[in-house]
Amino acid sequence: MTMDTVILAIIIATLAAIVYCLRIVVLLERRIAKIDIKIEKITQVIAKEEFKIEAEEKKIQKFMKKR
């Protein structure tokens, strides 16, 4: 009977470890998703700045051609 108890305890411990690992994986996935959203926002800001810079460059080029 003690051998059955030990085997059952090992199985339960293994299942608990698997559940804990899955919990950690889910938490990490959420963190990565938040980081991904933040990177996307940063790239949008950079893209807007790039468009502003390109527009300013065009204005400068037009001004230089007129001279």
Sine and cosine of phi, psi and omega as CSV:
sin_phi,cos_phi,sin_psi,cos_psi,sin_omega,cos_omega
0.00,0.00,-0.52,0.85,0.00,-1.00
-0.94,0.35,-0.54,0.84,0.02,-1.00
-0.92,0.40,-0.63,0.78,0.06,-1.00
-0.90,0.45,-0.64,0.77,0.00,-1.00
-0.91,0.41,-0.67,0.74,0.00,-1.00
-0.90,0.43,-0.70,0.71,0.01,-1.00
-0.89,0.46,-0.69,0.73,0.03,-1.00
-0.89,0.45,-0.65,0.76,0.03,-1.00
-0.90,0.44,-0.64,0.77,0.03,-1.00
-0.91,0.42,-0.69,0.73,0.00,-1.00
-0.90,0.44,-0.70,0.72,0.00,-1.00
-0.91,0.42,-0.66,0.75,0.02,-1.00
-0.90,0.44,-0.64,0.77,0.02,-1.00
-0.90,0.43,-0.70,0.71,0.03,-1.00
-0.89,0.45,-0.64,0.77,0.04,-1.00
-0.90,0.44,-0.64,0.77,0.03,-1.00
-0.90,0.43,-0.63,0.77,0.02,-1.00
-0.90,0.43,-0.70,0.71,0.02,-1.00
-0.88,0.47,-0.68,0.73,0.01,-1.00
-0.89,0.46,-0.68,0.73,0.02,-1.00
-0.89,0.45,-0.65,0.76,0.04,-1.00
-0.90,0.44,-0.60,0.80,0.05,-1.00
-0.89,0.46,-0.70,0.71,0.02,-1.00
-0.89,0.46,-0.66,0.75,0.01,-1.00
-0.89,0.46,-0.67,0.74,0.02,-1.00
-0.90,0.43,-0.68,0.73,0.03,-1.00
-0.89,0.46,-0.67,0.74,0.02,-1.00
-0.91,0.41,-0.62,0.79,0.02,-1.00
-0.89,0.45,-0.63,0.78,0.03,-1.00
-0.91,0.42,-0.67,0.74,0.03,-1.00
-0.89,0.46,-0.69,0.72,0.00,-1.00
-0.90,0.44,-0.62,0.79,0.03,-1.00
-0.90,0.44,-0.65,0.76,0.03,-1.00
-0.91,0.42,-0.66,0.75,0.03,-1.00
-0.89,0.45,-0.66,0.75,0.01,-1.00
-0.88,0.47,-0.66,0.75,0.03,-1.00
-0.90,0.43,-0.67,0.74,0.01,-1.00
-0.90,0.43,-0.64,0.77,0.04,-1.00
-0.90,0.43,-0.63,0.77,0.02,-1.00
-0.89,0.46,-0.68,0.74,0.04,-1.00
-0.89,0.46,-0.67,0.75,0.01,-1.00
-0.89,0.45,-0.67,0.74,0.01,-1.00
-0.92,0.40,-0.54,0.84,0.07,-1.00
-0.91,0.41,-0.66,0.75,0.04,-1.00
-0.90,0.44,-0.68,0.73,0.01,-1.00
-0.90,0.44,-0.65,0.76,0.01,-1.00
-0.89,0.45,-0.66,0.75,0.05,-1.00
-0.88,0.48,-0.67,0.74,0.02,-1.00
-0.90,0.43,-0.62,0.78,0.03,-1.00
-0.89,0.46,-0.67,0.74,0.03,-1.00
-0.89,0.45,-0.64,0.77,0.05,-1.00
-0.89,0.46,-0.69,0.73,0.00,-1.00
-0.90,0.43,-0.68,0.73,0.02,-1.00
-0.89,0.46,-0.64,0.76,0.02,-1.00
-0.90,0.43,-0.66,0.75,0.02,-1.00
-0.91,0.41,-0.62,0.78,0.04,-1.00
-0.89,0.45,-0.66,0.75,0.04,-1.00
-0.89,0.46,-0.66,0.75,0.04,-1.00
-0.88,0.48,-0.67,0.74,0.00,-1.00
-0.92,0.40,-0.67,0.74,0.01,-1.00
-0.89,0.45,-0.67,0.74,0.04,-1.00
-0.88,0.47,-0.67,0.74,0.01,-1.00
-0.90,0.43,-0.63,0.77,-0.03,-1.00
-0.95,0.32,-0.55,0.84,0.03,-1.00
-0.93,0.37,-0.54,0.84,0.00,-1.00
-0.93,0.37,-0.50,0.87,-0.03,-1.00
-0.97,0.25,0.00,0.00,0.00,0.00
